[in-house]
């Protein structure tokens, strides 16, 4: 039951995160409410995983585990950065705090949001091993094997294009002081692009670590 609740929270958080990327679609008040809900779910997520934090310094720290620890810590920092900066520039939910909006807060919000999204996508990539293994096993030597691989290559390619088109990398490195949106673009298309970016990053990470595991297993056998 606990595992199902954790999975549900993770799915809801992922959906909300994608919705939050469309600030111009939801408008400010809804954006702030969704952001607050996301952060609350994030806290609950970490309460459920408190045992993981207690085990960080225990056991063997191989490449994958070390990468996972660093990733989680960076994601935690990004989420805190999002919430703190969000409170600093809030015009609705946290307006009662009466914190003057500064360029630093805006830049911090753009920085932490863009990195948080990419880190979350990487996090998803590390957690789809079971799902992908089952799919690969079902499709291997089947009629649709090559179609299956083509679809994932296509999704990865489109996702990389969407990443460039959305200029996510510019936000990650603060190339511009403000986030610019194409207000004539369909909201559905906008969110679809971010979903494809998430899928592409997740698949790339899955492939990289699958290769690492294969190399490691090969060395063990030899």
N, C-alpha and C positions, 0 to 999 in steps of 0.2 A: 504493500500500500504506500509506504514511504517513498519507494523508488518511483511509483507512478506519479505521485504528487510532485516530486523533484523534476521528472520529465515534463510534466504539464507546465510547471513554472518556467522551465527553460524554453519551452515552445512559445509560451505567452511573451516572455521577455524578448525573444528573437523577433517576433511579430511587431511588438511595440517599438523595438529599436529601429526597425525598417520604417515604421510610420513616423517616428521622430525625425528621420532624415528629411521628411517633407514638411518643413516648418511653414512654408508658404501655403500648403494645402490645408493643414489643420487649423491654422491661425494661432495666435499667441496663447490665449487662455487654455485651449484644448492641448496645445503643445506642452505647456507647463504641467498640466494635470497628468498627461500621459508620462511625462518625464519623471514626475514624483512617484507615480505608481510603479514605473520601471525600477526606480532606485529602491523602493520598499521591497519589491520582489527580489532584487539583487541581494539585499540584506538577509531576507528569508533563505535564499539560495545558500548563502554562506553559513547561516546557522545550521542548515541541514548538513553542510559539509565541514563542520568544525573539526571532526576527527582527522580530516585530511591535513589541516593546518598543524595539528598536533604531531603528525607523522613526518613532517617535512624534513627534519634533521635525522630521521631514522632510516636504516636500510642502506642499500647501494644506490648511488646516484649515477646511473648510466645516462647516455645522451638524451634519450626520449623523456626520462623522468625529469632531468634537469631543465630541459626545454619547457616542459609542461609547468614546472614550478615557476620559472621566470615569466612565462606567458600569463599565468594566473595572477601573479603579483603586478605585472604591468597593466592587466585588464582591471584589476582592483584600483590601481592608481588612476587610470583613465576614468573609471566610473565615479570615483570620488571627485575628480577634477570637473566632470560634467555637472555633478550635483552642486558643488560649491560655486562654480561659475554661473550655473543656472539660477541659484539663489541670489547671486550678486547682480544679475541683469533682469531679474523677475519684475514683471509689471502687474502681475495678478496674484498668483498663489502666495508668493512670499513678499508681496509689496509692503506688508506691515512692518517688515524689517527695516524699511527705509534706507537701503544701501544705495549709495550713488553709483550709477552705471558708469563704468570706465572702459577704455579701449582694451586694457589688460584683461578685464573680465570677458569681453567679447572674444578676444583672441584665444584666451584659455578655453572658452567653451567650444570654439571651432576646432582647436587643436585636440582637445580631449574627446570630442565627439567623433571626429574622423578616425583617430587612432583607435578609439574604443570600438567602432564598427569593424575595422579591419581585424583587430585582435579577437573580437567575438567570432568573426568568420573563421579565423585560424582555430579558435577553440572548438567550433562546430566540426571542423575538419578532423580534429583529433578524436572526436566522439562518434564518428560515423563508421568506424572500423567494422563493427558487427553487421550493420546494415549493408555496407558495401561488400563485405565478404559473402553474405547470403545471396546478394544480387549477382555477384561474379560467379558464384558456384552454380546458380540456376541458369545463367546465360552461357556459361562455358560449353562449347561444343553443341550449342542449340542452333536452331534455324536463324534466330535473331542476334547471334553473337556479335557479328560485325556491325549490325545496325545499332546495337547497344553501345559498343565502343565509339562509333561515329557520333552518336547523340551526346555522349559525355565530352568528346573532343570539341564538338560544336558548341556545347554549353560553356565550356571553359574559354573558347575563343571569343564568343559573344560577351561573356562576363568581363574578360580583359578589355575588350573594346568599350564596354559600358563604364568600366573603371576610369578609362581615359576620357571618355565623353563627359562623364559627370564631374571630372576634374577633382576627384577625391584626393589625389596626390598633392594638389595645390593646397588643399585645406590641411593636410597632414604636415606640410612644411611651411605653412603660413605665407604662401606666395602672395596672397591678397589679404587685405584687412577685413574684407566683408565677403560673405557667401552670396554669389549671384545665382538666381534661379531663372529658368525659362518659363515665364508665367503663361505662355501660350501652349506649353506642352501638356498633354493629357496626364492627370495625376496617376492614372493606371499605368501608363507607360513609364512614368517617373519611378514609381515603386517597383515595377517589373525590372527596371534596370538595376536597382539596388539589390533586388532578390538575386538577379543573375550574377552580380558582383560577389555576393555572399557565397553562392553555389560554386563559382569559379575558384575563389580562394580556398574554400573547403576541400574541393576536389584536388587542387594542386597540393595542398598540405597532406591530404590522404595519400596521394601518389608518392610524395617524397618519403613519408614515413613507412609506406609499404616497401619501398625500395631499400630503405635503411634496414628494415626487419629481414628482408630477403638476404641482403649482404651479410648481416649478422649471423643468420641461421646457416648460411653457406660456410662461414668461417668456423662455426662451431662443429659442423659436420666434418670439415677437413682437419 
